[in-house]
Amino acid sequence: MSKSQRDDPYKLLVIGDTGVGKTAFSSVDSILQSNESLIDCLGFDFRKKEINFNGERIELIIYDGSSAQDHRGIIRSFYKGVNGIFIIYDTTNKKSFENLKIWLHDINNFGDKHNVMKLIIGNKCDLAKQKAVSSVAAIEYGMYSKISMFEVSARDL
């Protein structure tokens, strides 16, 4: 293996309640200017992307759990073996924010809670007039959970 290529792909999982924007977030090319292919399997969309990062070619596999939303057991089976998990909530939907604790509980019970990077993403921050979750509450929850938290708009990425 050359210094400029990693053999094992980085596996990323995108999860969250229905309608929070998981697919919009996971398919944003402006985040990862890259080549992409899409495969549907077991209720997950798998996006393969190759990126260049600091001169190193890295393959990413992004598992978008949108299609498996009603099959929590399938989603749980993907918690092990991933390098990172994006837990998405909708800033205009307080229930999706409250359900973060359920998603994190599942990750901790069914995944490798110590060796996986987790990020909480508040999506749809472009809809400021409809915002139901304050940035302060989200930041405090991230600090309490010891997980970095960001607010984004997948539309604007």
C-alpha positions as protocol buffer text, in pm:
chain_id: "A"
residue {
  index: 1
  type: MET
  ca { x: 0 y: 0 z: 0 }
}
residue {
  index: 2
  type: SER
  ca { x: 138 y: 340 z: -91 }
}
residue {
  index: 3
  type: LYS
  ca { x: 139 y: 630 z: 152 }
}
residue {
  index: 4
  type: SER
  ca { x: -122 y: 802 z: -61 }
}
residue {
  index: 5
  type: GLN
  ca { x: -388 y: 529 z: -40 }
}
residue {
  index: 6
  type: ARG
  ca { x: -571 y: 361 z: 247 }
}
residue {
  index: 7
  type: ASP
  ca { x: -674 y: -1 z: 183 }
}
residue {
  index: 8
  type: ASP
  ca { x: -973 y: -20 z: 415 }
}
residue {
  index: 9
  type: PRO
  ca { x: -1262 y: 215 z: 345 }
}
residue {
  index: 10
  type: TYR
  ca { x: -1396 y: 441 z: 616 }
}
residue {
  index: 11
  type: LYS
  ca { x: -1750 y: 331 z: 692 }
}
residue {
  index: 12
  type: LEU
  ca { x: -1996 y: 602 z: 797 }
}
residue {
  index: 13
  type: LEU
  ca { x: -2357 y: 555 z: 910 }
}
residue {
  index: 14
  type: VAL
  ca { x: -2628 y: 823 z: 884 }
}
residue {
  index: 15
  type: ILE
  ca { x: -2924 y: 769 z: 1118 }
}
residue {
  index: 16
  type: GLY
  ca { x: -3214 y: 962 z: 1267 }
}
residue {
  index: 17
  type: ASP
  ca { x: -3592 y: 988 z: 1266 }
}
residue {
  index: 18
  type: THR
  ca { x: -3798 y: 985 z: 948 }
}
residue {
  index: 19
  type: GLY
  ca { x: -3795 y: 1315 z: 760 }
}
residue {
  index: 20
  type: VAL
  ca { x: -3492 y: 1475 z: 927 }
}
residue {
  index: 21
  type: GLY
  ca { x: -3293 y: 1493 z: 602 }
}
residue {
  index: 22
  type: LYS
  ca { x: -3062 y: 1191 z: 626 }
}
residue {
  index: 23
  type: THR
  ca { x: -3060 y: 1127 z: 252 }
}
residue {
  index: 24
  type: ALA
  ca { x: -3015 y: 1495 z: 169 }
}
residue {
  index: 25
  type: PHE
  ca { x: -2723 y: 1512 z: 412 }
}
residue {
  index: 26
  type: SER
  ca { x: -2555 y: 1189 z: 303 }
}
residue {
  index: 27
  type: SER
  ca { x: -2575 y: 1272 z: -66 }
}
residue {
  index: 28
  type: VAL
  ca { x: -2435 y: 1626 z: -53 }
}
residue {
  index: 29
  type: ASP
  ca { x: -2146 y: 1630 z: -299 }
}
residue {
  index: 30
  type: SER
  ca { x: -2022 y: 1971 z: -193 }
}
residue {
  index: 31
  type: ILE
  ca { x: -1912 y: 1819 z: 139 }
}
residue {
  index: 32
  type: LEU
  ca { x: -1702 y: 1554 z: -30 }
}
residue {
  index: 33
  type: GLN
  ca { x: -1618 y: 1655 z: -385 }
}
residue {
  index: 34
  type: SER
  ca { x: -1593 y: 1304 z: -516 }
}
residue {
  index: 35
  type: ASN
  ca { x: -1697 y: 1024 z: -742 }
}
residue {
  index: 36
  type: GLU
  ca { x: -2003 y: 846 z: -609 }
}
residue {
  index: 37
  type: SER
  ca { x: -2193 y: 527 z: -673 }
}
residue {
  index: 38
  type: LEU
  ca { x: -2519 y: 420 z: -510 }
}
residue {
  index: 39
  type: ILE
  ca { x: -2620 y: 68 z: -414 }
}
residue {
  index: 40
  type: ASP
  ca { x: -2943 y: -30 z: -234 }
}
residue {
  index: 41
  type: CYS
  ca { x: -2921 y: -333 z: -7 }
}
residue {
  index: 42
  type: LEU
  ca { x: -3112 y: -448 z: 301 }
}
residue {
  index: 43
  type: GLY
  ca { x: -3304 y: -121 z: 322 }
}
residue {
  index: 44
  type: PHE
  ca { x: -2990 y: 92 z: 319 }
}
residue {
  index: 45
  type: ASP
  ca { x: -2857 y: 313 z: 46 }
}
residue {
  index: 46
  type: PHE
  ca { x: -2482 y: 260 z: 28 }
}
residue {
  index: 47
  type: ARG
  ca { x: -2292 y: 549 z: -122 }
}
residue {
  index: 48
  type: LYS
  ca { x: -1933 y: 485 z: -216 }
}
residue {
  index: 49
  type: LYS
  ca { x: -1720 y: 793 z: -247 }
}
residue {
  index: 50
  type: GLU
  ca { x: -1354 y: 844 z: -312 }
}
residue {
  index: 51
  type: ILE
  ca { x: -1199 y: 1161 z: -181 }
}
residue {
  index: 52
  type: ASN
  ca { x: -855 y: 1311 z: -165 }
}
residue {
  index: 53
  type: PHE
  ca { x: -760 y: 1426 z: 182 }
}
residue {
  index: 54
  type: ASN
  ca { x: -416 y: 1579 z: 234 }
}
residue {
  index: 55
  type: GLY
  ca { x: -288 y: 1396 z: -73 }
}
residue {
  index: 56
  type: GLU
  ca { x: -426 y: 1061 z: 40 }
}
residue {
  index: 57
  type: ARG
  ca { x: -696 y: 881 z: -159 }
}
residue {
  index: 58
  type: ILE
  ca { x: -963 y: 762 z: 81 }
}
residue {
  index: 59
  type: GLU
  ca { x: -1266 y: 549 z: 6 }
}
residue {
  index: 60
  type: LEU
  ca { x: -1578 y: 622 z: 208 }
}
residue {
  index: 61
  type: ILE
  ca { x: -1882 y: 400 z: 233 }
}
residue {
  index: 62
  type: ILE
  ca { x: -2181 y: 595 z: 362 }
}
residue {
  index: 63
  type: TYR
  ca { x: -2475 y: 388 z: 486 }
}
residue {
  index: 64
  type: ASP
  ca { x: -2797 y: 590 z: 471 }
}
residue {
  index: 65
  type: GLY
  ca { x: -3054 y: 421 z: 695 }
}
residue {
  index: 66
  type: SER
  ca { x: -3355 y: 607 z: 552 }
}
residue {
  index: 67
  type: SER
  ca { x: -3504 y: 307 z: 375 }
}
residue {
  index: 68
  type: ALA
  ca { x: -3462 y: 85 z: 682 }
}
residue {
  index: 69
  type: GLN
  ca { x: -3631 y: 335 z: 913 }
}
residue {
  index: 70
  type: ASP
  ca { x: -3911 y: 99 z: 1016 }
}
residue {
  index: 71
  type: HIS
  ca { x: -3669 y: -190 z: 1071 }
}
residue {
  index: 72
  type: ARG
  ca { x: -3462 y: -86 z: 1371 }
}
residue {
  index: 73
  type: GLY
  ca { x: -3306 y: -432 z: 1394 }
}
residue {
  index: 74
  type: ILE
  ca { x: -3147 y: -385 z: 1053 }
}
residue {
  index: 75
  type: ILE
  ca { x: -3010 y: -46 z: 1153 }
}
residue {
  index: 76
  type: ARG
  ca { x: -2872 y: -190 z: 1479 }
}
residue {
  index: 77
  type: SER
  ca { x: -2680 y: -454 z: 1284 }
}
residue {
  index: 78
  type: PHE
  ca { x: -2481 y: -175 z: 1117 }
}
residue {
  index: 79
  type: TYR
  ca { x: -2362 y: -11 z: 1441 }
}
residue {
  index: 80
  type: LYS
  ca { x: -2067 y: -249 z: 1471 }
}
residue {
  index: 81
  type: GLY
  ca { x: -1790 y: -209 z: 1223 }
}
residue {
  index: 82
  type: VAL
  ca { x: -1847 y: 155 z: 1129 }
}
residue {
  index: 83
  type: ASN
  ca { x: -1588 y: 426 z: 1185 }
}
residue {
  index: 84
  type: GLY
  ca { x: -1834 y: 709 z: 1232 }
}
residue {
  index: 85
  type: ILE
  ca { x: -2203 y: 775 z: 1293 }
}
residue {
  index: 86
  type: PHE
  ca { x: -2392 y: 1092 z: 1203 }
}
residue {
  index: 87
  type: ILE
  ca { x: -2704 y: 1117 z: 1421 }
}
residue {
  index: 88
  type: ILE
  ca { x: -2934 y: 1362 z: 1243 }
}
residue {
  index: 89
  type: TYR
  ca { x: -3225 y: 1556 z: 1392 }
}
residue {
  index: 90
  type: ASP
  ca { x: -3449 y: 1821 z: 1238 }
}
residue {
  index: 91
  type: THR
  ca { x: -3412 y: 2163 z: 1405 }
}
residue {
  index: 92
  type: THR
  ca { x: -3781 y: 2228 z: 1325 }
}
residue {
  index: 93
  type: ASN
  ca { x: -3900 y: 1904 z: 1490 }
}
residue {
  index: 94
  type: LYS
  ca { x: -3853 y: 1885 z: 1867 }
}
residue {
  index: 95
  type: LYS
  ca { x: -3951 y: 1517 z: 1879 }
}
residue {
  index: 96
  type: SER
  ca { x: -3661 y: 1425 z: 1648 }
}
residue {
  index: 97
  type: PHE
  ca { x: -3428 y: 1605 z: 1891 }
}
residue {
  index: 98
  type: GLU
  ca { x: -3580 y: 1428 z: 2192 }
}
residue {
  index: 99
  type: ASN
  ca { x: -3532 y: 1094 z: 2014 }
}
residue {
  index: 100
  type: LEU
  ca { x: -3155 y: 1146 z: 2001 }
}
residue {
  index: 101
  type: LYS
  ca { x: -3138 y: 971 z: 2338 }
}
residue {
  index: 102
  type: ILE
  ca { x: -3301 y: 661 z: 2184 }
}
residue {
  index: 103
  type: TRP
  ca { x: -3055 y: 657 z: 1894 }
}
residue {
  index: 104
  type: LEU
  ca { x: -2759 y: 702 z: 2131 }
}
residue {
  index: 105
  type: HIS
  ca { x: -2891 y: 429 z: 2360 }
}
residue {
  index: 106
  type: ASP
  ca { x: -2905 y: 191 z: 2063 }
}
residue {
  index: 107
  type: ILE
  ca { x: -2553 y: 286 z: 1953 }
}
residue {
  index: 108
  type: ASN
  ca { x: -2418 y: 226 z: 2303 }
}
residue {
  index: 109
  type: ASN
  ca { x: -2600 y: -107 z: 2340 }
}
residue {
  index: 110
  type: PHE
  ca { x: -2549 y: -252 z: 1992 }
}
residue {
  index: 111
  type: GLY
  ca { x: -2234 y: -82 z: 1865 }
}
residue {
  index: 112
  type: ASP
  ca { x: -1875 y: -20 z: 1956 }
}
residue {
  index: 113
  type: LYS
  ca { x: -1938 y: 288 z: 2170 }
}
residue {
  index: 114
  type: HIS
  ca { x: -1572 y: 351 z: 2250 }
}
residue {
  index: 115
  type: ASN
  ca { x: -1415 y: 317 z: 1906 }
}
residue {
  index: 116
  type: VAL
  ca { x: -1660 y: 501 z: 1684 }
}
residue {
  index: 117
  type: MET
  ca { x: -1672 y: 874 z: 1617 }
}
residue {
  index: 118
  type: LYS
  ca { x: -2020 y: 1018 z: 1668 }
}
residue {
  index: 119
  type: LEU
  ca { x: -2150 y: 1355 z: 1552 }
}
residue {
  index: 120
  type: ILE
  ca { x: -2491 y: 1506 z: 1622 }
}
residue {
  index: 121
  type: ILE
  ca { x: -2616 y: 1706 z: 1324 }
}
residue {
  index: 122
  type: GLY
  ca { x: -2908 y: 1948 z: 1352 }
}
residue {
  index: 123
  type: ASN
  ca { x: -3038 y: 1973 z: 995 }
}
residue {
  index: 124
  type: LYS
  ca { x: -3268 y: 2232 z: 834 }
}
residue {
  index: 125
  type: CYS
  ca { x: -3121 y: 2532 z: 1016 }
}
residue {
  index: 126
  type: ASP
  ca { x: -3216 y: 2737 z: 707 }
}
residue {
  index: 127
  type: LEU
  ca { x: -3576 y: 2723 z: 835 }
}
residue {
  index: 128
  type: ALA
  ca { x: -3502 y: 2961 z: 1123 }
}
residue {
  index: 129
  type: LYS
  ca { x: -3860 y: 3086 z: 1157 }
}
residue {
  index: 130
  type: GLN
  ca { x: -3978 y: 2728 z: 1214 }
}
residue {
  index: 131
  type: LYS
  ca { x: -3699 y: 2635 z: 1455 }
}
residue {
  index: 132
  type: ALA
  ca { x: -3826 y: 2420 z: 1744 }
}
residue {
  index: 133
  type: VAL
  ca { x: -3491 y: 2334 z: 1905 }
}
residue {
  index: 134
  type: SER
  ca { x: -3270 y: 2615 z: 2030 }
}
residue {
  index: 135
  type: SER
  ca { x: -2901 y: 2609 z: 1945 }
}
residue {
  index: 136
  type: VAL
  ca { x: -2824 y: 2644 z: 2316 }
}
residue {
  index: 137
  type: ALA
  ca { x: -3028 y: 2332 z: 2402 }
}
residue {
  index: 138
  type: ALA
  ca { x: -2858 y: 2137 z: 2124 }
}
residue {
  index: 139
  type: ILE
  ca { x: -2508 y: 2246 z: 2230 }
}
residue {
  index: 140
  type: GLU
  ca { x: -2584 y: 2161 z: 2593 }
}
residue {
  index: 141
  type: TYR
  ca { x: -2708 y: 1817 z: 2490 }
}
residue {
  index: 142
  type: GLY
  ca { x: -2393 y: 1760 z: 2286 }
}
residue {
  index: 143
  type: MET
  ca { x: -2177 y: 1862 z: 2582 }
}
residue {
  index: 144
  type: TYR
  ca { x: -2377 y: 1639 z: 2818 }
}
residue {
  index: 145
  type: SER
  ca { x: -2343 y: 1347 z: 2575 }
}
residue {
  index: 146
  type: LYS
  ca { x: -1975 y: 1428 z: 2506 }
}
residue {
  index: 147
  type: ILE
  ca { x: -2048 y: 1435 z: 2134 }
}
residue {
  index: 148
  type: SER
  ca { x: -1968 y: 1721 z: 1897 }
}
residue {
  index: 149
  type: MET
  ca { x: -2277 y: 1891 z: 1759 }
}
residue {
  index: 150
  type: PHE
  ca { x: -2327 y: 2098 z: 1444 }
}
residue {
  index: 151
  type: GLU
  ca { x: -2623 y: 2272 z: 1284 }
}
residue {
  index: 152
  type: VAL
  ca { x: -2639 y: 2264 z: 904 }
}
residue {
  index: 153
  type: SER
  ca { x: -2871 y: 2302 z: 613 }
}
residue {
  index: 154
  type: ALA
  ca { x: -2823 y: 2020 z: 362 }
}
residue {
  index: 155
  type: ARG
  ca { x: -2978 y: 2254 z: 105 }
}
residue {
  index: 156
  type: ASP
  ca { x: -2696 y: 2505 z: 149 }
}
residue {
  index: 157
  type: LEU
  ca { x: -2403 y: 2261 z: 156 }
}
